[in-house]
Amino acid sequence: MRILVTGGTGTFGRPAVARLVEQGHEVRVLSRRPSPKLPAGVQAVRGDLSSDEALRDAVWHANAVLHAASNTGLGLGRGDVDGTQRLLQIAARGASVTHFLYVSIVGIDRIPLIYYRRKLACEQLVAASGIGHTILRATQFHELLSGALLAVERWPIAPLPLSWRFQPVAAAEVAARAVELLVSGPQGRAPDLGGPEVLTVDEMVRVWRSHRGHPRRVIGVSLPGRVARGFQSGFNTCPANASDARRWVEHVAGLSS
Ligand SMILES: NC(=O)c1ccc[n+]([C@@H]2O[C@H](COP(=O)([O-])OP(=O)(O)OC[C@H]3O[C@@H](n4cnc5c(N)ncnc54)[C@H](OP(=O)(O)O)[C@@H]3O)[C@@H](O)[C@H]2O)c1
């Protein structure tokens, strides 16, 4: 297949691109970076989701799109909805794209974070695009949660929402599932994918401290509002769809100190 990957330089995108290359697909990656680090044989198309011209170049000749680009973190998904709309319009015009896979997040319709509202709007655009599509929702990546803990582990006291629940999953596991779905054809909303276990932040931090010795002191913070209640209730988890892949403890043990 000839596949355009957006977000191919990100946490999810890197293992997805590597897998597609391994399977012999012709892969292009849209990236804003002047010279992104990509596996041999992968073509980079420099550009932004906000540029029609870049998207036309990127989509040209592709018969499938794996759309994982997103203004993550403090970007709060700004620009994601317009960018996804633009990409879908260009993909629909070219007519060669027969499958569009969108990477999304479990619980975005139940937790009113602004980032999640924007992801939900993107999902709705994909579903209404008329292009054969798949939407894969996954739970939070190990890499995201370990990034958050790395940021606070040296603080003298780390204030954390200890009762929130997560079902962390390796980004590579989600990438493997996305690639499997992409090559097997459009299926609308695919089954959600979560990691092997649902853990509270308290449980995750205990594992973290036992491997890394930090943070030395942790205090639980209780946050008000529907977002906090959503994470406390585990609306971002899907225990019935747990994978049997890398567990949190294995991920933490594998991090360099
Ligand atoms: N992180 C999680 O826990 C998690 C869980 C479930 C689902 N997801 C979803 O998985 C997808 C990938 O997440 P991630 O954590 O891998 O993200 P990430 O590591 O932050 O990478 C973001 C990617 O998006 C690209 N990008 C951002 N803005 C762009 C723009 N305006 N134009 C073109 N490319 C742009 C970046 O490319 P360049 O910098 O090279 O331009 C980069 O490759 C997202 O849709 C996210 O919502 C994430």
The ligand as an ORCA input file, in Angstrom:
! r2SCAN-3c Opt
* xyz 0 1
  N      -0.236     10.203     24.060
  C      -1.241      9.427     24.453
  O      -1.301      8.942     25.603
  C      -2.335      9.065     23.459
  C      -3.296      8.090     23.806
  C      -4.264      7.748     22.855
  C      -4.302      8.396     21.629
  N      -3.372      9.377     21.350
  C      -3.447     10.043     20.054
  O      -2.391      9.530     19.251
  C      -1.966     10.543     18.335
  C      -0.459     10.688     18.422
  O      -0.123     11.096     19.737
  P       1.405     11.170     20.210
  O       1.404     11.095     21.703
  O       2.223     10.215     19.406
  O       1.768     12.668     19.778
  P       3.187     13.401     19.809
  O       4.280     12.480     20.240
  O       2.990     14.666     20.575
  O       3.434     13.754     18.283
  C       2.623     14.681     17.617
  C       2.842     14.514     16.137
  O       1.938     15.374     15.436
  C       2.644     16.078     14.448
  N       1.995     17.400     14.316
  C       1.530     18.198     15.310
  N       0.992     19.322     14.798
  C       1.103     19.221     13.446
  C       0.731     20.076     12.377
  N       0.122     21.256     12.587
  N       0.999     19.678     11.109
  C       1.632     18.486     10.891
  N       2.014     17.634     11.866
  C       1.755     18.006     13.133
  C       4.082     16.179     14.937
  O       4.918     16.217     13.798
  P       6.186     17.215     13.551
  O       6.574     17.770     14.898
  O       7.226     16.318     12.951
  O       5.675     18.227     12.600
  C       4.252     14.853     15.678
  O       4.665     13.836     14.789
  C      -2.723     11.814     18.711
  O      -3.827     11.971     17.843
  C      -3.203     11.546     20.122
  O      -4.399     12.241     20.434
  C      -2.382      9.708     22.213
*
